[in-house]
Amino acid sequence: MKCVLSLSFAVIVIFSVVLFSAEKSGNYHLQQLHQQMIFQWPPWTFPEEVRDDLVSALGNRDKIENYDIEVEIISSTRHAGLQSEKQSKRTYHVIDNGVFARQDAAIFPGTKGEYRSTSCYGCPKKEAHLFFGHYPQKKIAEERPGVFIRPAAEIASPEYNFPGKDTLDLRYMILAPSGFLPCDREEFIFFFSSLSEWYDYTHEVAELDGIKCHKITGRISMAMEDIEMECWIAPDQGYSLRKATKNIHNKERNEEKENMSFEAEVEQHQPSGVWFPKSWRYSRKLLINGEETKNEETGLVTVHALNEPIDPACFSMENMDIPAGTEVIWALESPPPAKGTLYWDGHTIVSQGDFFLKQIEPQKRKSRMALIVSVNAALIFGIVALHLYRRYRRLKPC
């Protein structure tokens, strides 16, 4: 009996250690196995045509191997009749062969102004990660931002062959109503698996703006609230999510309600043939104690390339809007390109001494040029004055 107890205790300890290690190290495979213990993918309780829709929707985006995409988001909030200032965000992503570059710009209302950040995995070296953030309206000397270059292994996640969830993998954006931005593949799987597991649902073929869609309606009644959701998937448009709604009603507080709606426009890109979002509208209304809060968001998507050759210059520091004079913090094991304190001069990373010498040289040239111009001007003035004086002497009566 003692042996059995000891063996059971040892198994529990080992299992706990494995789970703890998985959590700490980000072991994706163990986490995925844990998720599959709860949810089946594809969700087999759905009718066959719905399963085919979901598998095809994911497969459509899985075809994207590299991309160059820009997204602009404008959001606002209205509470108790008061409208907030609109906030604008712009994110620009490029990915190719495991190298990932991202540039974000957010314009905040008030005095903060615009904030920009650049993040690149595989820049300026394959094993490196680069980050830089600053306020463009401020001078570098005032703000003193820095370019941080550190090992990519400290940032990257084994979930993808490129960085982890913080990268906002735009390949899977707007696949599920719970995953607009940020967006990831697992969110899509989790949403529809949970819909099939927990909700009473119906499925029908319906038209949306003249497009044939598969409409899934799910309802669930819990102790404190009732939830109803609708999803419209367009088979003829790459199985894209075109519309979704979600309504929540609090049973205990009858006046408390939450309504969310989402609509997207999609287009097909050649030569890849992939259907991808080009715009969306999202709104959320929350009614509590008679006061309504409304959040609205619109998004515009510009696709520069899908499964097409990417210009290597996209991953160059020269194209990352890093001002000359920005200090570079080099945290890689490999030797830095120069000794001592490092600076970005607008073209390359140099030592502090070389950077300031380059700054002094133009000033010297300007000084020399100013001296030459002054001397020449003085000579010309002297010659003209001498000429006028001689002429005056000749014309002067004796």
Buried (B, 14 or more C-beta within 10 A) or exposed (E): EEEEEEEEEEEEEEEEEEBEEBEEEEBBEBBBEEBEEEBEBBBEBBEEEBBBBBEEBBEBBEEBEBBBBBBBBBBBBBEEEEEEEEBBBBBBBBBBEBBBBBBBBBBEEEEEEBBBBBBBBBBBEEEBBBBBBBBEEEEBEEBEBBBBBBBBEEBBEEBBEBBBBEBBBBBBBBBBBBBBBBBBBBBBBBBBBBBBEEBEBEBEEEEBEEBEBBBBBBBBEEEEBEBBBBBBBBBEBBBBBBBBBBBBBBEEEEEBBBBBBBBBBBBEBEEBEBBBBBBBEBBBBBBEEEEEBBBBBBBBBEBBBBBBEBEEEBBBBEBBEBBEBBBBEBEBEEEBEBEEEBBBBBEEBBBBEBBEEBEEEEEEEEEEEEEEEEEEEEEEEEEEEEEEEEEEEEEEEE
